Amino acid sequence: MIALLAALLLAQPGQPDTSKVILIGVSARAATADTLLIVRTAGLSRGQALTANALRTNLEDAIRRVYGLGLFSQVEAETSRVADGVRVTFVATEFPKLKSVDYEGFRRVRRKDLDAKVKAKEGEILTDKKVFDWEQEILKLYKEKGFLLVRVANETAQPDALNQVTLTYKIDEGDPVRIRNIEIEGNDYFTDEQLEIKLTNRQKRWYRKANLKEDEFVKDLDRIVDFYKQRGFIDAKVLDYDMKFDQGWASITISVSEGTRYYFGNVAIEGDSVMKEADLRKLVRYRSGEPYNTKLAQSTLQDLFGAYSEEGYIYTQVSPVENVRSDTVDITYQISEGAPATIRLVSIEGNEQTHDNVIRREVSSLPGYTFRRSEVMRSQRDIFNLGFFDDVTIDYRRADTAGTIDLVYKVKEKSFFGTVGAGITYSATDGVTGYVELQQPNLFGRGQNANVKLERGSKKTNVQLGFTEPWLFDRPMSAGADISYYTYTYDYYDKQQLGGGLSFSRPLPLDYTRAYLALRVIDAYVPPTSIKSGYNPTDTLFSIYGDTTHKTAFRPSLTFTRDSRDYIYNALTGSSTTYQFDFSVGDISFHRHVFDMSQYFPLFWKFGLMGRTRLGYITGFTAADRIPIYERFTPGGTGVDGVRGYGEKSIGPKSSGYAIGGRAEAIFSLEYKLRVSRQLSFLAFADAGNAWNSIDQFSLSDLKRGAGVGVRLEIPMLGLIGFDFGYGFDKENPGWEPHFQVGRTF
């Protein structure tokens, strides 16, 4: 209610309408709100001289402004005559503040799901609109889960002394509506089953609940039309639909009009002067005589534009002109090429911790360059593969009418760049191990990598320190240093190793390719007292007794890597190929060659296939068999030499019943992966591998086979975690083997 008394107070018989009164005072009354805020928002000032009509208008405007604060459910203006003036008092009734939100009657959804939809905050102003909007969100949540009969009411308690209230939503869930059957009318060319398989809402089967989801049903109608249009029926449409409900069951009838089936006819390209017509025709995804397919027609349009944007012509317009003759559609692509775009500025946004130059040095499309889509996409990939960001997007901004463009790389930084961990782990191979680990791949926001790791367990002790500068002197060359101390208790001896080294890398002129050079010095030792009393090999050539003196070696290595994976931590496309050659001189003498290739194939939706091959060979410079046991290949378990379904380092040659490792190895893996997100994927795998004393002994029939399922999780502060459960078919006692690993070498 609004009280406007000014006109009554000011009206005098015979007094002209132009007479004015003076505002003697302006004040406000409210229970808890700031009265000064109300007066200032009203905008009336003491001393103003106004006519009756002007006062009325000013009061109406003032009340609207106070209402606009969103704090009050009712605002009134009271006026009182004082001598030759008038006093105005604004009386405001506040909305209550929210104390809490309660829910009654919910059983089929979780409390946290309701809270996630409502998103209410204690102490916020509670308006009728908020109460209504939150109620709609609750209804939407239930309908998404198939509860179309849900009813929601709300009740607000009386305000307490602090004007706070408790809001309660009373929910009558009802039963979910299930689909008894779906009938489609008017479909002469395709069966009901062919159409229904494209729907999200499908009728009840013993393996399917078939809850009716209202929001998805609207999309299902579009899916039916898309199905037809991808098979030549351009004019297909849904005429009507009907739903009949009976005790929680729905019977659905959908009426369609198929129309005429059309076919692709002739293809013409006009306006092409920069690109050769023959090259453009190769991008046409359909052939004359095939049923018209809107998806292929749209993909062709995108490919034609993509070809021009790759050459810098991002303002090119490609217009398909269709000419229908009988049941045939001729398409002419009219191309307006325009001028190539030049990059004017490259900006970085969203990086709060990472320095600009760390991101900029991954950008290959620089100011002054002609815009090329592939280079921009490559830059986006390289920035993402730094591992510092949850998301990297690109914004294109036209700089002027001359065709220049500004590129903006928008990044969303991870909440924590590195990994920090401390705890206790257990595995069948290593027993109980305690660890403390700190890895920071973006030290001080400069992109430098520093790591410290301490492990101590019943079987192993491991201390590692390392530092890497990825861009030495702001050039694309990395340099690193590390030092490590490692002891491990094998079945019949202990090994100690102290090592340190330097590493360098730089990109090669080939795409995605890099070369690495490492220089290491190690001291390896098997304490004689650690050899178990029962150890008595008959073949002295493979005896560990030959390694009971300190052996120092200098180990250079050269590695060539080509890595085009879309995301190195959880790839779905691209490939990774590595060849590593290292040799050792000194007390330990050998040369080793390892070839490792992984290829990723995207399939459909979020599914992908990965195939991997790993081949290794090691031999001595003078005597082939004088290779320390701990330098030989020992497949099994996880890691770079992993064969899941088997214990760690459990596969390979034995001598006198003792594992001695092999001089040659071959490992093959196949993974079928569902990448739910970049941080989560599920997979099924099949591995096969073995190691042999000689490369001549290699045989595919001698491979040890394993298969199973697994999951990969990228967790902030912990990194990439993998759980695999594999079955070893060729073990002495075939059976399941669990695997757990933290890191990237799965």
N, C-alpha and C positions, 0 to 999 in steps of 0.2 A: 504494500500500500504506500502511495506517495502523498504526503500532505502538502499542498501548495496553498497557503493561506494569504499570500501576499496580496492577491487581487482584492480579497474581501477587506483586508485591513486598510488598503489604500483608497478604495473606492469611496468617494464623497459625492453627495448629490450636487449636481451643477458644476463639479470640478472638471476641468478639461483633462483629456487623456494624456496631455503632454506634461503634466506636473510630475516632478521628480522627488524621490525620497533618497535619503543618504543611508548607506549601510553603516550602522553604528558599530556592529560587531559580528564576527563570524566564528562559530565554535562547533564542537562535535562531541557526541556522547557514544561510547562503546564500552562493552564489558572488559575486553582485554586488549583490543587493538590500539594502535598508536593514533591518538586523536589529532596530533599535529600532521601526520601523514594524510589523514582524511581532509583536513582543512586545506593543505597545500594542493592535494589532488583536485579538490573542488574548484579551485582557481578564482574564488571571489575574494576581493580585498576590502578592508575597512576603508570607508571614506568614498566609495563609489556612489555616484548619483545616477539613479536609474528610474525610468518610468515604470508603471505597473506591468505593462506588457514586456518590457525589457527584463524586469526582475524575474517574471515568470519564465521567460526563455532561458535566462542565465541559470536559474535553479534547475530546470530540466537538464540542461547540458552538464551542470555540476554533478547531478545525481548519476548521469550516465558515466561520467569519468570515474566516480567512486566505485560504481558497479564494476567498471572495467578492471579494477584491481584484482578481481576474482577472489576476494576475501569475505564477501558479505552476501548473505541470502536476502537481506532486505535493507533498503536505504530510504529514509524519509527526510524531508526538509521542513522544519518547523520555523515559523516566523512570528515575531511579536513586535508590536508598535511601541516605540520608546521615544516620547517627545515628537520631534520632527523627523525621526528616522525609523529604521527597522533593524531588528536583530535576527540573524539566521542561525539556527542550530541544526546540524546534520546528525540524525540519530541512525546508527548503523548496527545491524544485528549480524554477528560473525557466523560464518560457517563453522561447524565443529571441527576439531582436529582429530585425526585418526589415532586411536590408541592401539588397536590390533584388528586383524581380520580372522574370523573363525569360519570353519566350514562344517556343516552337519549333513550326514547322509551319504557321504562318499565312501565307496567300497572298491570300485573298479579302476580308480586312478589313484596315484600317489599324492600325498600332501605337497611334496616339492614340485610336482607338475602343475598343481593348481596355483601355487605361489609364483611359479615361473610365468604363468599366464597373467595373473593379476598384477604383479610387480608393485604392490603397495608398500609404502614406507611409513614407519611410525612417525607421527608428528605432522604429516602433511595435511593440507586443507582438504576436507572431504566434501566434495560437491555432488549434486545429484547426477551430473554428467559422468563423473568418475564411477559412481556406483553402477550406473547403467552400462558404461563401457566394460567394466570388469565382469559384469554379469554376461555380456555378450561373449567375452573371451572364454568364460567357463563353458558356455553353451558350445562354442566352436571347438573347444578341446574334446568334449564328449562326442560331438558329431564326427570329428576326425577318427574317433575310435569305434564308430558305428552305433552309438547310442542316440538314435534320432528321436526317441520319445522322452528324452531328458527334459525336466522342468526345473527352473531355478527361481527362487524367491529370495528377497533380501530383507533384513530387519536391522534397524539401527537402535541401539540402546539409548537411554536418556543421557545427556551430557553430565559429566561429573563436575566437581568444583573448578577444574582447570579447563572446562569446555572440551573434554576429550570423550570420544565415543568408541564403542566396539561395534564393528560391522560384522554381521553374520549372514552367510549365504546358506540357505537351506536347499539341499539338492535332492531331487527325486530322480534317480538315475534311470529308472525303467530298465527294460531288457534291450539288448542290442537287436537291431533289425537285421535278419539274415535273408539272403536271396534264395528263394525256393527255385525259381527258374527265370530264364530270360528268353523271350521270343522276339525274333526280328521279322518284320513283315516288309515285303517289297523287294527282298534280296533274291533276284533270279540267278545272278551270275555266281555268287558266293554263298556257301552254306552258313547256317547260324554258328557252327563250330569255328569256321574260319574267321568270322568276325569277332566272336566272343573271346578268342584267345588273345586279342589285342586289348582287351578291356582290363581295367584294374578291378572293377566290381564284377565278380563272376559267381555263377550259381554254385550251390552247396555240393560238396563232394566229401567223401569220408576223410580225406586228407586236407580239407580246406574249410575253414569256418564260414567264409563268405559273408562277413559282416558288410552291410551296405554303408558306404561312405558317401555322404551327400555331395561334398565338394569335389570328390573324384568323379562322381557320376557325370557332372557337367563336362569334365575333361574327356570322359569316355565317349561322349557324343562327338566331340571333335576328333577323337582317335578313329572313330568309324569313318568319318568323312575323309580324314587323311589317308586311311587305308585304301579307300576307293580312288582318291586322286593320285596315289602312287602307282595305280594300275590302269590308268587311262580314262577313268570316269571323272572328267573335269567338273561336270555339273552335278555330281552327287551331293545329296544333302539329307539331313534328318528332318522329316516332316513333322513328327510329333512323337511323344512318348507317354506312357501311362503306367502308374504304379498302383497296385492294389495290395492293401495290407490286411493280414489275417493272423492275429495272435502272435505278433512278433516276426512274421514272415512276410516277405515282399515278392510279388510276382510282377515282372517288368515286361512291358511290350514296347518295342521301338519300331517306328515306321520309317522306312528310308525310301528315297527315290534315287535309283542308280543313274538314270540318264543314258546317253550314248557313250560308247567306248571310243576314245580317240587315239590316234597313233602319231608318232613323230614323222614329219615329212622332210622337206628340204631345209638346209641350214645355210644362211648367208651372213657374211660379216662385212660391214661397211664402216668407212672412216678410219681404217687402220693404216697408218703411215710409218709409225715407229716400229711396230712389231710386224713380223712376217705373218701373212694369213695362214700359211701352212703350220706355223708354230701355234697359232691360236686355235686352229681346228683340232689339234691334238688334245686340247683341253676340253673339248666337247665330250660329255660323259655318256651320250646316248647315240644311237644309230637310227637311221631312217627305217621305218617299218616297225620299230619297237613300240609297245603301248606307252602313251604319254605318261610321264612320271614327274610330278611337280617337284619332288625332292631332287631328282637328277637335273632338272631344268634350273633350279635354284643353285645347286652346287656348281653347275657350269658357269653361271653368272658370277659366282664368287671367285672361281678359278680365273676367269678372264680378268676380273678386277685385280686379283692377286698378282697376275703376271705383269700388269702395268705398274702396280705399286712397288713391285720388286725392282723396277727400273726407275723409281722415283716419281712416277706419274700418279700420285695419290689423289689428285683431283679429277682423274678420268671418270667419265660417266658412261656406263654401259647400259643401254636401254634395249630390252628384248621387245620386238614388235611381232605379234603373232597374227598369222593369217589362216583362218579356218576355212577349209574347202572339204565339204562332205564330212568324213570322219578323220581327216588328216590335218595336222597343225604344222604349217611352215613357220619357221622362226628366223627373223633377221635381227642380228645384234648390231645396233647402231652405236658406234663408239665416238665419243667426243674426248680426244686425248688430253688437250690442255698442255701445260708446260710442266716439266719435272720440278718437284719441290726440293728446296735446299734447307738444311737444318740451320736455324739461326741460333737458338739457345738450347742447352740441355740443363734441366734443373732437377734437383733431388729434394723430395719432401718426405717428412715422417721419421727421419733418422734423428733420434734424440741423443743416442750414445755413440753410434758409429760415425766417424768422421766422413765428411763429404768425399774426400779423395779416395777413401777405401772403396766407395761405391763407384766413383767416376772412373777409376782405372779399369773397371770391368766393362765399361761402356765402349763399344766399338763404333757407334754412330756419333760422330763429333760435329761441332759447329763448322759449317762450311762444306760438309759432305752432302752429297745427294742422298736423299732419303731412300733407304732400301729396307723393305719390311723384314727380310731374313736377318739383317744385321741387328735390327731393333729387337726381334725375338731372341736372337742369340745373346744380346746384352741382358735381356730380362732373365734368361736361363742362367747366365754366369753370375748375376747378382744373387739369384735365389740359391744357387749352389754354394755360395759362401757359407750358408748354414746359419746366418744371423737373423733371418727374417721369416715371419709366418706367411707373408704375402708380398708380392711385388706386382704392381699394376702400372700401366702406361697411359698417360693422357696426352692427346695430340691437340695442340692449340695453333690455329692459323695465326701467323704473326702479322701479315699484311696482305694486300691484294696482289703483290708481285709473286706470290706462291711460296714464300718461306714459311717454315713451320717451327714451332717450339715443342720440344719433347720434355715431358715431366715424368720422371720415375718416382712413383709413390710407393714407399716401403712401410711395412708394419713390422716393427722390431719384436723379436721374441722377448718374453718377460725375463728370461735369463739365458745368456748366451752359452755358458759352459756347463760342465757337469760337476757336481759336488756330491760326494758319497762317502759313507762310512757304514760299515755293518759286517755281517757274517754271512757267508755263502757256504753251500754244501753241494758237492757233486760226487758221483760214484768214483771218479778218477782222482780228484784232488783232495777229497775228504772235506774237513771243516777249515775254512779260510776266513780270516778277518782282514779287512782292507780299509784304507783311507785313500781317497782319490780326489784330486782337483785338476780340472782341465778347463782352460780359458782360451777358446779359439779367437777371441776378439779382445785382446788385452788392451785396456784403456781406450777402447774404441778404435784402435789402429789396425785391426786385422791380424795382429801378431798372435801366435799360438804358443802357450806355455802350459806345461803339464807336470804334475807330480803324482806319483803313485807309490803306495806302500802296501805290500801284501805279506801276510804272515799266516802260515797254516801248518797243519800236521805234515804236509808233504812239500810245501814250497815256501820260499821267501823271495820276494821280488821288490826291488827298489828302482824306480825310473825317474829321471829328470830330463826335461827336454825343452827346447825353445826354437821357434822357427819364425823368421821374418819373410813373409811371402813376396814382398816387393823390395828387394835390396836396392838402396839408393834411388827409390822411385822408378825402378826399372822392372820389367816382368821377369825377374829372376829371384828365386827364393834361396835362402841360406838358413841352415839350421845346425844345431849342435845337441848332442844328447850323451848321457852317461847312464849306465845301468849295472846293477849287481843282481845276480839270479842264482838261486840254488833250487834243486828239485830232487826229490827222493823217488827214484824209479823202483821197480819191483826188486832189483837185486844190486843196485848201487846208487850213490848220490852224485850229482853233477853240480859243480860250481863254475860260474862264469862271470867275469868282470869285463866290461866293454865300454867303449866310447867312440864317438865319431862325428864327422862333419858331413853335411849333405847339401847339394846344390841342385837346382832345376831351372829350366827355362823352356818357353814354348818353342815349337818348331814351325816352319812355314806351312806345314800341313794342318788342315782344319782339325781342331779338338786334340791336337797332338802335343806331347810334352816329353822332354828328356830329363832324366834324373841321374846324378852322379853322387855316389856315397863313398866315403873313405872311413873305414872302421878299423880299430885295433881291439882284439879280444885276448883274454887270457882264460883258458879253459882247463879244468882240473877235476879229476875224480879221486877223492881221498881214499887211499887204500883201506883205511879202517871202516869205510862206509860199505864195502863190498860184503854182501851177506855170506855167512859161513857155508850155506848150501850151494853157493854158486860154483860150478865146476864144469865149464864148457869143454867139450872134447875137441872142438875146432878152435885152435889158438888164433887163427886168422881173424875171427870175430870176437875175440876175448876182450873184455873191458880192461883187463890188466895192462894193456898197452897204453891206456890213457891215464895212468895213475901218477904221471908227472905233469908239472905245469907246462902247458903248450900255448905259446904266444903266436899269433898270426895277424898279418895285415890283410885286410879284405876290401879291395875296391869293388864296386858294383856299378853297372850301367843299366838303366831301365828306360824303355820306351813305352809310352802309354798313349792310347787314343781313347777318349771318353766323351761320348755324345749323349749320355743319359739325361733324361729330362730332370731328374732329381736324384742325386747320387745316393741319398739315404734310403730312398724307397722308389725305385725307378719303375716306369711302365713302358717307356719307349726309349729307343736309342741302343747303344752298345758300349762295351768297355773291353778293350784289347790291350794286353800287357805282355811284353817280352822282357825278361830280366836275365842278365848275364853277370855273374859274380865269380870271383876266384879268390883263393886264399894262398898266401905264400908265408913261409916261416916254418914253425914246428908242425903246422897243419897245412897240407898242400892239396888243393883240388880246384876244379872249375865246375860250375853248376849253371844249368840253363832251365828256365821255367817259362812256359807259354800259357797264358790264361785269357780266355775269351768268353764273354757273356753277351748274349743278344736278347733284346727285349722286344716282344711283339704285342702291340695293343690288339685286343680282339673286339669285344663289344661292351658297351656300357663302361663299367669300371674293371673289367676282367682283362688280364694279360697273361702272356706266356713267356717264360724265360728259359733259355737253353745255355748251358755252360760246359766248357771243355777246359781241363787243366792237364798239361803234360809237363813232366819234369825229368831231368837227367843230371846226374852228378857222377864224376869220375876223377881219379887222381891224374896228375901230370905224368907220373912214372909208373906207379902200380895202381891198377884200377880199383883194387879192393882195399887199399889203405885209406879208407874214409872212416873217420870216427863214427861210432854208432849214432851219437846224438846229432850228427849232421845229415843223416840219411832221411829218406822220405818215410813217414809213418802216418798213412791216412787213417781216418776214423773220427767220429764225433763231429764237432763243428769247427769253424775256422777255415783258413785258406785251403787246408787239406782235408776238409770235412767230408765224411760219408755218414750221413745220419742213419740211425738204427744200430750203430756200433759204438763201442766205448772209444774214448780219446786215445789216439795213437795205437789202436789195437790191431790194425790191418797191416800185413806185410810179411816178409820172410822171417823165419825163425831158425835158430841153430841150437841144437841140444835142448829144444824146448823154450829157448829164450828169444824174445823179439830183438831183431838186429836191424830192422829197417831195410829199405831197398835203395838201389841206385837209380831206379827208374820208376816213375809212377804215372798213372792215368786216372783221371776222375771225370765223370760225366754227371751232370745234374739237369733235371727238368722240373720247373716249378709252374704251377697254374695258380695265379694270384688274383684275389679280389682286393683292390685298393679302395677301401671305403673313403679314406682321406689320405693326405700326405703323411699323417701321423699314425694311421692304423691300416693294417692289411692282414688278410687271412690267406693261407696258401696250402696247397697240397703238393707234395714233392715226390720225386723218385731219384735216387742217387745210385751210382755204381762206380766202384774204384778199387784199385789194388796197387801194390808196389812189388817190384821184382829185383832180384840180384843183378840181372842183366837186361838190357833193352831187347835182346833177342828172345827173352822169355815172355814178352808181352803177348797177351791173348785175350780177346774179348770174352771168351767163354770162362776166363779165370777171374772176371770182375766180381766183387762182393756187392750184392744188391741190397738196397734199403728203400723204404717208402713210408710216407706218413703225412701228418698235417702239422701246421704251425701257425703262429701269429707274430706280427711285428708291431711294436709300440714305440713311438717317440715321445718320451716323457720329459717335461722341463726339469732341469737340474740332474737328470739321470742319463739322458741320451737315448740311443736306440737300444731297445730290449727285445730279445727274441726267445720264444718258447717253441720248441719242436718236440714232437713225439713220433719216433720212427721205429719201424719194424725191420730188424735185420734178418733177411731170408737165409743167408749163407753162414751164419754163426754156427759154432759147434752146437749150441742150443738156441735155435731160432726163437726170437722174442722181441718185445718192445724195449726201447731205450729212450728215456727222457733226456732232453738237452736244454740247457739254459745258457744264454750268452748276452753280454753287454758289449756293444761296439758295432762296427760296420762289417766285420769279416765273417758273414754268415755263409 
